[in-house]
Amino acid sequence: MKSEKIPHLRGLPQGSSLSPILFNFYIDSLIDLLQQENLMMYTMEVHSNNLFFADDGNIHSNDEKNVQSLLDIASRWEVDYGMKFAAEKCLILSRQNNLKLFISGAELPHVDRATYLGIPFTVNGFDSKIFAQKCARKVESAVMQIVKNGFASK
């Protein structure tokens, strides 16, 4: 049965192939604002204060005041551009348990570990052990599927 038309006044339909491309153009203004602040962190010969892949963002600094300044920029941007950050999905990954950071008036929760773009991190940095275990499980699953389909070695 064919459904009734749904009036679509703005945005793109879920799953549209244009969505990620247009979103990248849209989010670029936030990235520019963050980089203009020049509150950069220097790690492994790279100056940065943010990482973005489509709608997955990471704001980082070695200084608490700098991070809050960057979050304030993001909060102003969200108002100016009609966006809304999901504060409950924003996290603080820091050794400092008493660190209080806010986005759009909401306090961000502390965590001991987080995954960014499939890469596990702890307060000490990249968690290579968890990452290797995850990769090994994927390989094992792929091999088992190949064997299940009749491609057994002799």
DSSP file (Angstrom, degrees, kcal/mol; ACC not computed):
  #  RESIDUE AA STRUCTURE BP1 BP2  ACC     N-H-->O    O-->H-N    N-H-->O    O-->H-N    TCO  KAPPA ALPHA  PHI   PSI    X-CA   Y-CA   Z-CA
    1    1 A M              0   0    0      0, 0.0     2,-0.4     0, 0.0     0, 0.0   0.000 360.0 360.0 360.0 135.3    0.0    0.0    0.0
    2    2 A K        -     0   0    0      1,-0.1     2,-0.1     0, 0.0     0, 0.0  -0.674 360.0-134.9 -85.0 132.2    1.3    3.4   -0.9
    3    3 A S        -     0   0    0     -2,-0.4     2,-0.1     1,-0.1     3,-0.1  -0.321  26.8 -91.9 -81.5 167.0    1.5    5.9    1.9
    4    4 A E        -     0   0    0      1,-0.1    -1,-0.1    -2,-0.1     2,-0.1  -0.404  51.8 -91.8 -71.4 153.7    0.4    9.5    1.8
    5    5 A K        -     0   0    0     -2,-0.1    -1,-0.1     1,-0.1     0, 0.0  -0.410  35.2-140.4 -65.5 142.7    3.0   12.2    0.9
    6    6 A I        -     0   0    0     -2,-0.1     2,-0.2    -3,-0.1    -1,-0.1  -0.932  21.2-119.3-105.7 122.2    4.8   13.7    3.9
    7    7 A P        -     0   0    0      0, 0.0     2,-0.6     0, 0.0     0, 0.0  -0.426  27.3-163.1 -63.1 128.6    5.4   17.4    3.5
    8    8 A H        +     0   0    0     -2,-0.2     3,-0.1     1,-0.1    -2,-0.0  -0.912  18.5 167.1-118.8 102.2    9.2   18.0    3.6
    9    9 A L        +     0   0    0     -2,-0.6     2,-0.3     1,-0.2    -1,-0.1   0.698  62.7   1.4 -94.8 -21.2    9.9   21.6    4.3
   10   10 A R  S    S+     0   0    0      2,-0.0    -1,-0.2     0, 0.0     2,-0.0  -0.988  99.6  27.6-160.2 161.8   13.7   21.5    5.1
   11   11 A G  S    S-     0   0    0     -2,-0.3    -3,-0.0    -3,-0.1     8,-0.0  -0.266  82.7 -70.3  80.7-170.6   16.6   19.1    5.3
   12   12 A L        -     0   0    0      4,-0.1     3,-0.1    -2,-0.0    -2,-0.0  -0.878  49.4 -94.2-121.6 153.2   17.1   15.9    3.4
   13   13 A P    >   -     0   0    0      0, 0.0     3,-2.0     0, 0.0     6,-0.2  -0.334  55.0 -87.7 -63.2 149.0   15.4   12.6    3.7
   14   14 A Q  T 3  S+     0   0    0      1,-0.3     0, 0.0     5,-0.0     0, 0.0  -0.341 115.5  19.4 -55.8 131.7   17.0   10.0    6.0
   15   15 A G  T 3  S+     0   0    0      1,-0.3    -1,-0.3    -3,-0.1     2,-0.1   0.458  83.5 154.3  87.0   0.9   19.5    8.0    3.9
   16   16 A S    X   -     0   0    0     -3,-2.0     3,-1.1     1,-0.2    -1,-0.3  -0.395  47.3-135.9 -63.6 136.9   19.9   10.5    1.1
   17   17 A S  T 3  S+     0   0    0      1,-0.2     4,-0.5     2,-0.2    -1,-0.2   0.700 104.2  59.6 -68.4 -16.9   23.3   10.2   -0.6
   18   18 A L  T 3> S+     0   0    0      1,-0.2     4,-2.8     2,-0.1     5,-0.3   0.719  84.5  83.3 -79.2 -21.3   23.5   14.0   -0.5
   19   19 A S  H <> S+     0   0    0     -3,-1.1     4,-2.6     1,-0.2     5,-0.2   0.907  91.0  42.5 -53.5 -54.5   23.3   14.2    3.3
   20   20 A P  H  > S+     0   0    0      0, 0.0     4,-1.9     0, 0.0    -1,-0.2   0.878 116.1  49.7 -64.5 -35.1   27.0   13.5    4.2
   21   21 A I  H  > S+     0   0    0     -4,-0.5     4,-1.5     2,-0.2    -2,-0.2   0.953 114.9  42.3 -66.8 -49.3   28.3   15.8    1.5
   22   22 A L  H  X S+     0   0    0     -4,-2.8     4,-2.1     1,-0.2    -1,-0.2   0.879 111.8  55.3 -66.4 -37.1   26.0   18.7    2.4
   23   23 A F  H  X S+     0   0    0     -4,-2.6     4,-3.1    -5,-0.3     5,-0.3   0.896 103.7  55.6 -63.0 -38.3   26.6   18.2    6.1
   24   24 A N  H  X S+     0   0    0     -4,-1.9     4,-1.1     1,-0.2    -1,-0.2   0.900 108.8  47.0 -61.0 -40.3   30.4   18.4    5.5
   25   25 A F  H  < S+     0   0    0     -4,-1.5     4,-0.5     2,-0.2    -1,-0.2   0.905 115.0  48.1 -63.6 -40.2   29.9   21.8    3.9
   26   26 A Y  H >< S+     0   0    0     -4,-2.1     3,-1.0     1,-0.2     4,-0.4   0.926 112.1  45.6 -67.0 -48.4   27.6   22.9    6.7
   27   27 A I  H >X S+     0   0    0     -4,-3.1     4,-1.8     1,-0.2     3,-0.9   0.692  93.0  82.8 -72.5 -18.4   29.9   21.8    9.6
   28   28 A D  H 3X S+     0   0    0     -4,-1.1     4,-2.5    -5,-0.3    -1,-0.2   0.824  83.3  60.2 -57.0 -33.5   33.0   23.3    8.0
   29   29 A S  H <> S+     0   0    0     -3,-1.0     4,-2.0    -4,-0.5    -1,-0.3   0.868 104.7  49.1 -64.9 -35.4   32.0   26.7    9.4
   30   30 A L  H <> S+     0   0    0     -3,-0.9     4,-2.5    -4,-0.4    -2,-0.2   0.927 110.1  50.7 -67.1 -44.5   32.3   25.3   13.0
   31   31 A I  H  X S+     0   0    0     -4,-1.8     4,-2.3     1,-0.2    -2,-0.2   0.910 110.1  50.6 -60.3 -42.4   35.7   23.8   12.2
   32   32 A D  H  X S+     0   0    0     -4,-2.5     4,-2.1     1,-0.2    -1,-0.2   0.924 110.2  49.4 -60.3 -45.0   36.9   27.2   10.8
   33   33 A L  H  X S+     0   0    0     -4,-2.0     4,-0.9     1,-0.2    -2,-0.2   0.913 111.4  49.2 -61.9 -42.9   35.7   29.0   14.0
   34   34 A L  H  <>S+     0   0    0     -4,-2.5     5,-0.5     1,-0.2     3,-0.5   0.904 113.2  46.5 -63.1 -41.6   37.4   26.5   16.2
   35   35 A Q  H ><5S+     0   0    0     -4,-2.3     3,-1.2     1,-0.2    -1,-0.2   0.805 103.5  62.5 -73.6 -28.8   40.7   26.8   14.3
   36   36 A Q  H 3<5S+     0   0    0     -4,-2.1    -1,-0.2     1,-0.3    -2,-0.2   0.783  91.5  67.3 -65.8 -25.8   40.6   30.6   14.2
   37   37 A E  T 3<5S-     0   0    0     -4,-0.9    -1,-0.3    -3,-0.5    -2,-0.2   0.727  93.7-146.1 -67.5 -20.2   40.8   30.6   18.0
   38   38 A N  T < 5 +     0   0    0     -3,-1.2     2,-0.8    -4,-0.3    -3,-0.1   0.827  50.5 141.5  56.7  34.5   44.3   29.3   17.7
   39   39 A L      < +     0   0    0     -5,-0.5    -1,-0.2    27,-0.1     2,-0.2  -0.533  33.6 165.9 -98.6  63.4   43.9   27.3   20.9
   40   40 A M        -     0   0    0     -2,-0.8     2,-0.4    -5,-0.1     9,-0.2  -0.465  35.0-142.9 -89.7 152.6   45.8   24.4   19.4
   41   41 A M  E     -A   48   0A   0      7,-3.1     7,-2.3    -2,-0.2     2,-0.7  -0.896  15.7-140.5-106.8 140.1   47.4   21.4   21.0
   42   42 A Y  E     +A   47   0A   0     -2,-0.4     2,-0.4     5,-0.2     5,-0.2  -0.905  34.4 156.4-108.5 110.5   50.7   20.1   19.6
   43   43 A T  E >   -A   46   0A   0      3,-2.5     3,-1.5    -2,-0.7    -2,-0.1  -0.995  67.0 -13.2-137.1 128.6   51.0   16.3   19.5
   44   44 A M  T 3  S-     0   0    0     -2,-0.4    -1,-0.1     1,-0.3     3,-0.1   0.889 128.1 -52.3  49.1  47.6   53.2   14.2   17.2
   45   45 A E  T 3  S+     0   0    0      1,-0.2     2,-0.4    -3,-0.0    -1,-0.3   0.704 115.6 114.7  65.1  23.6   54.1   17.2   15.1
   46   46 A V  E <   -A   43   0A   0     -3,-1.5    -3,-2.5     2,-0.1     2,-0.6  -0.990  54.4-151.3-126.4 130.2   50.4   18.1   14.5
   47   47 A H  E     +A   42   0A   0     -2,-0.4     2,-0.3    -5,-0.2    -5,-0.2  -0.878  39.4 138.7 -95.0 123.5   48.7   21.3   15.7
   48   48 A S  E     -A   41   0A   0     -7,-2.3    -7,-3.1    -2,-0.6     3,-0.1  -0.992  39.8-177.4-158.1 161.0   45.0   20.7   16.3
   49   49 A N  S    S+     0   0    0      1,-0.3    11,-2.1    -2,-0.3     2,-0.3   0.268  78.9  29.7-137.9   1.0   42.0   21.4   18.6
   50   50 A N  E     -B   59   0B   0      9,-0.2     2,-0.4     2,-0.0    -1,-0.3  -0.995  51.6-161.2-157.7 155.9   39.4   19.3   16.9
   51   51 A L  E     -B   58   0B   0      7,-2.2     7,-2.1    -2,-0.3     2,-0.4  -0.994  18.2-178.0-134.9 133.4   38.8   16.3   14.7
   52   52 A F  E     +B   57   0B   0     -2,-0.4     2,-0.4     5,-0.2     5,-0.2  -0.998  18.6 176.8-135.3 138.6   35.6   15.8   12.7
   53   53 A F  E >  S-B   56   0B   0      3,-2.3     3,-2.2    -2,-0.4     2,-0.2  -0.878  74.0 -59.4-134.7 103.3   34.3   13.1   10.5
   54   54 A A  T 3  S-     0   0    0     -2,-0.4    -1,-0.1     1,-0.3   -33,-0.0  -0.432 122.7 -13.3  54.8-120.5   30.8   14.1    9.3
   55   55 A D  T 3  S+     0   0    0     -2,-0.2     2,-0.7    -3,-0.1    -1,-0.3   0.319 115.6  96.7 -96.2  10.7   28.8   14.5   12.6
   56   56 A D  E <   +B   53   0B   0     -3,-2.2    -3,-2.3     2,-0.0     2,-0.3  -0.881  57.2 178.4 -98.5 111.9   31.3   12.8   14.8
   57   57 A G  E     -B   52   0B   0     -2,-0.7     2,-0.4    -5,-0.2    -5,-0.2  -0.800  21.4-166.7-118.2 157.5   33.4   15.5   16.5
   58   58 A N  E     -B   51   0B   0     -7,-2.1    -7,-2.2    -2,-0.3     2,-0.5  -0.959   2.9-168.5-142.4 118.2   36.2   15.7   19.0
   59   59 A I  E     +B   50   0B   0     -2,-0.4     2,-0.3    -9,-0.2    -9,-0.2  -0.935  21.6 173.5-107.2 130.8   37.3   18.9   20.7
   60   60 A H        +     0   0    0    -11,-2.1     2,-0.3    -2,-0.5   -19,-0.1  -0.975  14.6 149.6-144.0 152.6   40.6   18.5   22.5
   61   61 A S        -     0   0    0     -2,-0.3   -20,-0.1   -21,-0.1   -21,-0.1  -0.960  45.3-125.0-167.3 162.0   43.2   20.5   24.4
   62   62 A N  S    S+     0   0    0     -2,-0.3     2,-0.5   -22,-0.1   -22,-0.0   0.468  95.0  72.4 -89.1  -3.8   45.7   20.1   27.2
   63   63 A D  S  > S-     0   0    0      1,-0.1     4,-2.1     2,-0.0     5,-0.2  -0.955  70.5-148.4-122.4 125.5   44.2   23.1   29.0
   64   64 A E  H  > S+     0   0    0     -2,-0.5     4,-2.2     1,-0.2     5,-0.2   0.880 100.6  51.1 -56.2 -43.9   40.8   23.1   30.7
   65   65 A K  H  > S+     0   0    0      1,-0.2     4,-2.3     2,-0.2    -1,-0.2   0.885 109.1  51.6 -65.0 -37.8   40.1   26.8   29.9
   66   66 A N  H  > S+     0   0    0      2,-0.2     4,-2.4     1,-0.2    -1,-0.2   0.914 108.6  50.6 -64.6 -42.3   40.9   26.2   26.3
   67   67 A V  H  X S+     0   0    0     -4,-2.1     4,-2.5     1,-0.2    -2,-0.2   0.935 111.4  47.9 -61.8 -45.0   38.5   23.3   26.0
   68   68 A Q  H  X S+     0   0    0     -4,-2.2     4,-2.3     1,-0.2    -1,-0.2   0.889 110.2  52.6 -64.8 -37.0   35.7   25.3   27.6
   69   69 A S  H  X S+     0   0    0     -4,-2.3     4,-1.9     2,-0.2    -1,-0.2   0.913 110.9  47.3 -61.7 -41.9   36.4   28.2   25.3
   70   70 A L  H  X S+     0   0    0     -4,-2.4     4,-2.1     2,-0.2    -2,-0.2   0.886 111.3  50.6 -66.6 -39.1   36.1   25.8   22.3
   71   71 A L  H  X S+     0   0    0     -4,-2.5     4,-2.3     2,-0.2    33,-0.3   0.860 108.0  53.6 -66.1 -35.0   32.9   24.3   23.7
   72   72 A D  H  X S+     0   0    0     -4,-2.3     4,-2.3     2,-0.2    -2,-0.2   0.887 107.3  51.1 -65.2 -38.9   31.5   27.9   24.1
   73   73 A I  H  X S+     0   0    0     -4,-1.9     4,-2.5     2,-0.2    -2,-0.2   0.929 110.7  48.7 -61.9 -45.0   32.3   28.5   20.4
   74   74 A A  H  X S+     0   0    0     -4,-2.1     4,-2.4     1,-0.2    -2,-0.2   0.882 109.7  52.8 -62.6 -38.4   30.5   25.3   19.5
   75   75 A S  H  X S+     0   0    0     -4,-2.3     4,-1.4     2,-0.2    -1,-0.2   0.909 111.2  45.4 -64.5 -42.6   27.5   26.4   21.6
   76   76 A R  H  X S+     0   0    0     -4,-2.3     4,-2.6     1,-0.2    -2,-0.2   0.901 112.1  52.9 -66.4 -39.6   27.3   29.8   19.9
   77   77 A W  H  X S+     0   0    0     -4,-2.5     4,-2.5     1,-0.2     6,-0.3   0.907 104.5  55.0 -61.5 -42.6   27.6   28.1   16.5
   78   78 A E  H  <>S+     0   0    0     -4,-2.4     5,-2.4     1,-0.2     4,-0.4   0.879 111.7  44.2 -61.7 -37.2   24.8   25.7   17.3
   79   79 A V  H ><5S+     0   0    0     -4,-1.4     3,-0.9     3,-0.2    -1,-0.2   0.942 114.5  48.5 -69.8 -48.0   22.5   28.7   18.0
   80   80 A D  H 3<5S+     0   0    0     -4,-2.6    -2,-0.2     1,-0.2    -1,-0.2   0.832 119.5  38.3 -61.4 -33.5   23.6   30.7   15.0
   81   81 A Y  T 3<5S-     0   0    0     -4,-2.5    -1,-0.2    -5,-0.2    -2,-0.2   0.314 110.3-113.8-105.7   7.9   23.2   27.7   12.6
   82   82 A G  T < 5S+     0   0    0     -3,-0.9     2,-0.2    -4,-0.4    -3,-0.2   0.811  70.6 133.9  68.8  29.9   20.0   26.2   14.0
   83   83 A M      < -     0   0    0     -5,-2.4     2,-0.3    -6,-0.3    -1,-0.2  -0.575  44.0-148.6-103.9 171.0   21.7   23.0   15.2
   84   84 A K        -     0   0    0     -2,-0.2     2,-0.2    -3,-0.1    -9,-0.0  -0.916   8.1-145.7-143.6 116.4   21.5   21.2   18.5
   85   85 A F        -     0   0    0     -2,-0.3     2,-1.3   -11,-0.1     3,-0.1  -0.582  21.5-125.8 -75.7 141.1   24.3   19.2   20.1
   86   86 A A    >>  -     0   0    0     -2,-0.2     3,-2.3     1,-0.2     4,-0.6  -0.732  26.0-170.1 -86.6  91.5   23.2   16.1   22.0
   87   87 A A  G >4 S+     0   0    0     -2,-1.3     3,-1.1     1,-0.3    -1,-0.2   0.809  81.4  63.2 -56.3 -32.1   25.0   17.0   25.3
   88   88 A E  G 34 S+     0   0    0      1,-0.3    -1,-0.3    -3,-0.1    -2,-0.1   0.701 103.8  48.6 -68.2 -17.1   24.2   13.5   26.6
   89   89 A K  G <4 S+     0   0    0     -3,-2.3     2,-0.3     2,-0.1    -1,-0.3   0.497  92.9  93.5 -96.8  -6.3   26.4   12.0   23.9
   90   90 A C    <<  -     0   0    0     -3,-1.1     2,-0.3    -4,-0.6    13,-0.1  -0.698  61.8-168.0 -87.0 139.8   29.2   14.4   24.5
   91   91 A L        -     0   0    0     -2,-0.3     2,-0.6    17,-0.2    19,-0.2  -0.901  24.6-137.0-132.2 154.4   31.9   13.1   26.9
   92   92 A I  E     -c  110   0C   0     17,-2.6    19,-2.3    -2,-0.3     2,-0.7  -0.965  17.0-174.1-108.5 120.8   34.9   14.2   28.9
   93   93 A L  E     +c  111   0C   0     -2,-0.6     2,-0.3    17,-0.2    19,-0.1  -0.892  35.1 129.6-114.3  97.7   37.8   11.7   28.7
   94   94 A S        -     0   0    0     -2,-0.7    29,-0.1    17,-0.5    30,-0.1  -0.988  65.9-129.3-150.4 151.7   40.3   13.1   31.2
   95   95 A R  S    S+     0   0    0     -2,-0.3     2,-1.0    28,-0.2    -1,-0.1   0.719  93.1  87.4 -72.5 -21.0   42.5   12.1   34.1
   96   96 A Q    >   -     0   0    0      1,-0.2     3,-1.0     2,-0.1    -1,-0.1  -0.708  57.7-175.9 -83.1 104.3   41.0   15.0   36.0
   97   97 A N  T 3  S+     0   0    0     -2,-1.0    -1,-0.2     1,-0.2    13,-0.1   0.742  80.8  56.9 -72.8 -23.3   37.8   13.7   37.6
   98   98 A N  T 3  S+     0   0    0      2,-0.1     2,-0.3    12,-0.0    -1,-0.2   0.382  77.1 124.6 -89.8   5.0   36.8   17.1   39.0
   99   99 A L    <   -     0   0    0     -3,-1.0     2,-0.5    -5,-0.0    -5,-0.1  -0.483  44.5-162.4 -68.6 127.3   36.9   18.7   35.6
  100  100 A K        +     0   0    0     -2,-0.3     2,-0.3     7,-0.0   -32,-0.1  -0.959  14.9 169.7-116.7 118.6   33.5   20.4   34.8
  101  101 A L        -     0   0    0     -2,-0.5     7,-2.8     7,-0.4     2,-0.3  -0.948  12.1-160.5-128.0 149.4   32.8   21.3   31.2
  102  102 A F  E     -D  107   0D   0     -2,-0.3     2,-0.4     5,-0.2     5,-0.2  -0.953  13.2-169.3-132.8 146.2   29.6   22.5   29.6
  103  103 A I  E >  S-D  106   0D   0      3,-2.3     3,-2.1    -2,-0.3   -31,-0.1  -0.985  84.7 -12.1-132.2 126.8   28.0   22.7   26.2
  104  104 A S  T 3  S-     0   0    0     -2,-0.4     3,-0.1     1,-0.3   -17,-0.1   0.841 129.6 -55.5  53.9  36.9   24.9   24.7   25.7
  105  105 A G  T 3  S+     0   0    0      1,-0.2     2,-0.4     0, 0.0    -1,-0.3   0.316 113.1 117.1  83.6  -8.8   24.5   24.9   29.5
  106  106 A A  E <   -D  103   0D   0     -3,-2.1    -3,-2.3     1,-0.0     2,-0.3  -0.794  65.7-125.1 -97.3 133.2   24.6   21.1   30.0
  107  107 A E  E     -D  102   0D   0     -2,-0.4    -5,-0.2    -5,-0.2    -7,-0.0  -0.553  26.1-126.3 -74.9 137.0   27.4   19.6   32.0
  108  108 A L        -     0   0    0     -7,-2.8    -7,-0.4    -2,-0.3   -17,-0.2  -0.632  22.6-118.5 -85.8 140.1   29.3   16.9   30.2
  109  109 A P        -     0   0    0      0, 0.0   -17,-2.6     0, 0.0     2,-0.3  -0.473  21.7-123.8 -78.2 148.4   29.7   13.4   31.8
  110  110 A H  E     -c   92   0C   0    -19,-0.2     2,-0.3    -2,-0.1   -17,-0.2  -0.677  30.0-178.4 -86.6 142.5   33.1   11.9   32.7
  111  111 A V  E     -c   93   0C   0    -19,-2.3   -17,-0.5    -2,-0.3     3,-0.1  -0.959  30.5-144.6-136.3 157.7   34.0    8.5   31.3
  112  112 A D  S    S+     0   0    0     -2,-0.3    11,-1.1     1,-0.3     2,-0.3   0.676  89.0  17.4 -91.3 -22.1   37.1    6.3   31.7
  113  113 A R  E     +E  122   0E   0      9,-0.2     2,-0.3    10,-0.1    -1,-0.3  -0.991  64.2 174.1-149.3 152.5   37.0    5.1   28.1
  114  114 A A  E     -E  121   0E   0      7,-2.4     7,-3.2    -2,-0.3     2,-0.5  -0.976  24.5-129.5-153.1 159.6   35.3    6.1   24.8
  115  115 A T  E     -E  120   0E   0     -2,-0.3     2,-0.5     5,-0.2    -2,-0.0  -0.971  18.0-171.4-117.2 128.7   35.3    5.1   21.2
  116  116 A Y  E >  S-E  119   0E   0      3,-2.5     3,-1.7    -2,-0.5   -58,-0.0  -0.973  76.8 -19.3-121.7 117.4   35.9    7.6   18.5
  117  117 A L  T 3  S-     0   0    0     -2,-0.5    -1,-0.1     1,-0.3   -61,-0.0   0.858 129.2 -51.5  54.3  39.2   35.3    6.4   14.9
  118  118 A G  T 3  S+     0   0    0      1,-0.2    -1,-0.3    -3,-0.0    -3,-0.0   0.460 113.8 119.1  83.0   0.6   35.7    2.8   16.0
  119  119 A I  E <   -E  116   0E   0     -3,-1.7    -3,-2.5     7,-0.0     2,-0.3  -0.887  60.1-134.4-105.3 121.9   39.0    3.5   17.8
  120  120 A P  E     -E  115   0E   0      0, 0.0     7,-2.6     0, 0.0     2,-0.3  -0.542  25.4-178.1 -79.9 137.1   39.0    2.8   21.6
  121  121 A F  E     -EF 114 126E   0     -7,-3.2    -7,-2.4    -2,-0.3     2,-0.2  -0.957   9.7-171.3-129.2 149.3   40.6    5.4   23.9
  122  122 A T  E >   -EF 113 125E   0      3,-2.8     3,-1.9    -2,-0.3    -9,-0.2  -0.684  52.2 -85.6-121.0-178.0   41.1    5.5   27.7
  123  123 A V  T 3  S+     0   0    0    -11,-1.1   -28,-0.2     1,-0.3     3,-0.1   0.701 131.2  56.0 -62.7 -16.9   42.3    8.4   29.8
  124  124 A N  T 3  S-     0   0    0      1,-0.3     2,-0.3   -30,-0.1    -1,-0.3   0.425 118.4-106.6 -94.1  -0.4   45.8    7.2   28.9
  125  125 A G  E <  S+F  122   0E   0     -3,-1.9    -3,-2.8     2,-0.0    -1,-0.3  -0.807  76.7  15.9 115.8-156.4   45.3    7.4   25.2
  126  126 A F  E     -F  121   0E   0     -2,-0.3     2,-1.1    -5,-0.2    -5,-0.3  -0.323  64.0-140.6 -59.1 129.5   44.8    4.9   22.4
  127  127 A D     >  +     0   0    0     -7,-2.6     4,-2.1     1,-0.2     5,-0.2  -0.738  25.2 175.4 -97.3  88.7   43.9    1.4   23.8
  128  128 A S  H  > S+     0   0    0     -2,-1.1     4,-2.6     1,-0.2     5,-0.2   0.820  74.8  57.4 -65.7 -32.4   45.8   -0.9   21.5
  129  129 A K  H  > S+     0   0    0      2,-0.2     4,-2.3     1,-0.2    -1,-0.2   0.955 110.2  41.9 -65.1 -50.2   44.9   -4.0   23.4
  130  130 A I  H  > S+     0   0    0      1,-0.2     4,-2.4     2,-0.2    -2,-0.2   0.903 115.1  52.2 -62.5 -41.2   41.2   -3.5   23.0
  131  131 A F  H  X S+     0   0    0     -4,-2.1     4,-2.3     1,-0.2    -2,-0.2   0.922 110.1  47.6 -62.3 -44.5   41.6   -2.5   19.4
  132  132 A A  H  X S+     0   0    0     -4,-2.6     4,-2.6     1,-0.2    -1,-0.2   0.896 111.6  50.9 -63.9 -40.6   43.7   -5.6   18.6
  133  133 A Q  H  X S+     0   0    0     -4,-2.3     4,-2.3     2,-0.2    -1,-0.2   0.907 110.3  49.5 -62.8 -41.8   41.1   -7.8   20.4
  134  134 A K  H  X S+     0   0    0     -4,-2.4     4,-1.9     2,-0.2    -2,-0.2   0.918 112.4  47.2 -62.7 -44.3   38.3   -6.2   18.3
  135  135 A C  H  X S+     0   0    0     -4,-2.3     4,-2.4     1,-0.2    -2,-0.2   0.905 110.7  52.3 -63.7 -42.1   40.2   -6.7   15.1
  136  136 A A  H  X S+     0   0    0     -4,-2.6     4,-2.8     1,-0.2    -2,-0.2   0.896 108.1  51.2 -62.7 -41.0   41.0  -10.3   16.0
  137  137 A R  H  X S+     0   0    0     -4,-2.3     4,-2.4     2,-0.2    -1,-0.2   0.893 110.3  49.7 -63.3 -39.2   37.3  -11.0   16.7
  138  138 A K  H  X S+     0   0    0     -4,-1.9     4,-2.3     2,-0.2    -2,-0.2   0.916 112.5  46.7 -65.3 -43.0   36.4   -9.6   13.2
  139  139 A V  H  X S+     0   0    0     -4,-2.4     4,-2.7     2,-0.2     5,-0.2   0.931 112.6  49.9 -63.9 -45.8   39.0  -11.7   11.5
  140  140 A E  H  X S+     0   0    0     -4,-2.8     4,-2.6     1,-0.2    -2,-0.2   0.911 111.0  49.6 -59.8 -42.9   37.9  -14.8   13.4
  141  141 A S  H  X S+     0   0    0     -4,-2.4     4,-1.9     2,-0.2    -1,-0.2   0.903 111.5  48.7 -62.7 -42.2   34.3  -14.1   12.4
  142  142 A A  H  X S+     0   0    0     -4,-2.3     4,-2.0     2,-0.2    -2,-0.2   0.913 112.5  48.1 -65.2 -42.8   35.2  -13.6    8.7
  143  143 A V  H  X S+     0   0    0     -4,-2.7     4,-2.7     1,-0.2     5,-0.2   0.913 110.5  51.6 -64.2 -42.9   37.2  -16.9    8.7
  144  144 A M  H  X S+     0   0    0     -4,-2.6     4,-2.6     1,-0.2    -1,-0.2   0.878 109.0  51.0 -62.9 -36.9   34.4  -18.8   10.4
  145  145 A Q  H  X S+     0   0    0     -4,-1.9     4,-1.4     2,-0.2    -1,-0.2   0.896 110.2  49.4 -66.4 -40.0   32.0  -17.5    7.7
  146  146 A I  H  <>S+     0   0    0     -4,-2.0     5,-2.1     2,-0.2    -2,-0.2   0.930 113.4  46.1 -63.9 -45.6   34.3  -18.6    5.0
  147  147 A V  H ><5S+     0   0    0     -4,-2.7     3,-2.0     1,-0.2    -2,-0.2   0.909 109.6  54.9 -62.9 -42.4   34.7  -22.1    6.5
  148  148 A K  H 3<5S+     0   0    0     -4,-2.6    -1,-0.2     1,-0.3    -2,-0.2   0.816 103.5  56.6 -60.2 -31.8   30.9  -22.3    7.0
  149  149 A N  T 3<5S-     0   0    0     -4,-1.4    -1,-0.3    -3,-0.2    -2,-0.2   0.324 129.0 -95.4 -85.9   7.9   30.4  -21.6    3.3
  150  150 A G  T < 5S+     0   0    0     -3,-2.0     2,-1.0     1,-0.1    -3,-0.2   0.545  87.2 125.0  97.5   7.5   32.6  -24.6    2.5
  151  151 A F      < +     0   0    0     -5,-2.1     2,-0.3     2,-0.0    -3,-0.1  -0.529  34.3 157.5-100.2  67.4   36.0  -23.1    2.0
  152  152 A A        -     0   0    0     -2,-1.0     2,-0.2    -5,-0.2    -5,-0.0  -0.649  40.4-120.5 -90.7 146.5   37.9  -25.2    4.4
  153  153 A S              0   0    0     -2,-0.3    -1,-0.1     1,-0.1    -2,-0.0  -0.512 360.0 360.0 -81.4 156.0   41.7  -25.8    4.2
  154  154 A K              0   0    0     -2,-0.2    -1,-0.1     0, 0.0    -2,-0.0   0.386 360.0 360.0-110.5 360.0   43.1  -29.3    3.8
